[in-house]
């Protein structure tokens, strides 16, 4: 807070844009893959609870849908 920056306020301090781009790319990737996993989890829970597949059937649905989703996202 005691730092004194010269120059206009609009430009602010110098930034490392390469790090910003890498962080943004990581955030987008994490969002995509976690969305695929959560959709697969919801479908697996529906298959297990309401479809009569049971725990292991739901687990198989989860694994298959997650692998298929990740494969399609690449």
TORKOL-4160 file (C-alpha; in steps of 0.2 Angstrom, whole numbers, padded with zeros to 4 digits, m for minus):
74
<pt num="1" X="0000" Y="0000" Z="0000"/>
<pt num="2" X="0015" Y="0012" Z="0003"/>
<pt num="3" X="0021" Y="0008" Z="m0015"/>
<pt num="4" X="0020" Y="0023" Z="m0026"/>
<pt num="5" X="0017" Y="0020" Z="m0044"/>
<pt num="6" X="0020" Y="0033" Z="m0057"/>
<pt num="7" X="0010" Y="0035" Z="m0073"/>
<pt num="8" X="m0009" Y="0035" Z="m0076"/>
<pt num="9" X="m0021" Y="0026" Z="m0065"/>
<pt num="10" X="m0029" Y="0018" Z="m0080"/>
<pt num="11" X="m0014" Y="0008" Z="m0085"/>
<pt num="12" X="m0009" Y="0002" Z="m0067"/>
<pt num="13" X="0007" Y="m0008" Z="m0064"/>
<pt num="14" X="0015" Y="m0019" Z="m0077"/>
<pt num="15" X="0008" Y="m0036" Z="m0078"/>
<pt num="16" X="0014" Y="m0053" Z="m0084"/>
<pt num="17" X="0001" Y="m0057" Z="m0098"/>
<pt num="18" X="0009" Y="m0074" Z="m0101"/>
<pt num="19" X="0004" Y="m0080" Z="m0083"/>
<pt num="20" X="m0013" Y="m0072" Z="m0085"/>
<pt num="21" X="m0016" Y="m0083" Z="m0101"/>
<pt num="22" X="m0010" Y="m0099" Z="m0093"/>
<pt num="23" X="m0021" Y="m0096" Z="m0078"/>
<pt num="24" X="m0036" Y="m0092" Z="m0089"/>
<pt num="25" X="m0032" Y="m0108" Z="m0100"/>
<pt num="26" X="m0031" Y="m0119" Z="m0084"/>
<pt num="27" X="m0047" Y="m0111" Z="m0078"/>
<pt num="28" X="m0057" Y="m0115" Z="m0094"/>
<pt num="29" X="m0050" Y="m0133" Z="m0094"/>
<pt num="30" X="m0055" Y="m0136" Z="m0076"/>
<pt num="31" X="m0072" Y="m0129" Z="m0080"/>
<pt num="32" X="m0075" Y="m0140" Z="m0095"/>
<pt num="33" X="m0069" Y="m0156" Z="m0087"/>
<pt num="34" X="m0078" Y="m0154" Z="m0071"/>
<pt num="35" X="m0094" Y="m0150" Z="m0080"/>
<pt num="36" X="m0092" Y="m0166" Z="m0090"/>
<pt num="37" X="m0089" Y="m0176" Z="m0074"/>
<pt num="38" X="m0104" Y="m0168" Z="m0065"/>
<pt num="39" X="m0116" Y="m0171" Z="m0079"/>
<pt num="40" X="m0110" Y="m0189" Z="m0079"/>
<pt num="41" X="m0112" Y="m0190" Z="m0061"/>
<pt num="42" X="m0130" Y="m0184" Z="m0062"/>
<pt num="43" X="m0134" Y="m0196" Z="m0075"/>
<pt num="44" X="m0126" Y="m0211" Z="m0066"/>
<pt num="45" X="m0136" Y="m0206" Z="m0050"/>
<pt num="46" X="m0152" Y="m0206" Z="m0060"/>
<pt num="47" X="m0148" Y="m0223" Z="m0067"/>
<pt num="48" X="m0143" Y="m0230" Z="m0050"/>
<pt num="49" X="m0158" Y="m0223" Z="m0041"/>
<pt num="50" X="m0172" Y="m0222" Z="m0053"/>
<pt num="51" X="m0167" Y="m0234" Z="m0067"/>
<pt num="52" X="m0164" Y="m0249" Z="m0056"/>
<pt num="53" X="m0146" Y="m0251" Z="m0060"/>
<pt num="54" X="m0140" Y="m0250" Z="m0042"/>
<pt num="55" X="m0123" Y="m0244" Z="m0036"/>
<pt num="56" X="m0112" Y="m0254" Z="m0047"/>
<pt num="57" X="m0122" Y="m0250" Z="m0062"/>
<pt num="58" X="m0122" Y="m0232" Z="m0058"/>
<pt num="59" X="m0103" Y="m0233" Z="m0056"/>
<pt num="60" X="m0101" Y="m0241" Z="m0073"/>
<pt num="61" X="m0112" Y="m0227" Z="m0081"/>
<pt num="62" X="m0101" Y="m0214" Z="m0072"/>
<pt num="63" X="m0085" Y="m0221" Z="m0078"/>
<pt num="64" X="m0091" Y="m0224" Z="m0096"/>
<pt num="65" X="m0099" Y="m0207" Z="m0098"/>
<pt num="66" X="m0084" Y="m0198" Z="m0090"/>
<pt num="67" X="m0072" Y="m0207" Z="m0102"/>
<pt num="68" X="m0083" Y="m0204" Z="m0117"/>
<pt num="69" X="m0085" Y="m0185" Z="m0112"/>
<pt num="70" X="m0066" Y="m0182" Z="m0109"/>
<pt num="71" X="m0062" Y="m0191" Z="m0126"/>
<pt num="72" X="m0075" Y="m0180" Z="m0135"/>
<pt num="73" X="m0068" Y="m0164" Z="m0127"/>
<pt num="74" X="m0051" Y="m0167" Z="m0133"/>
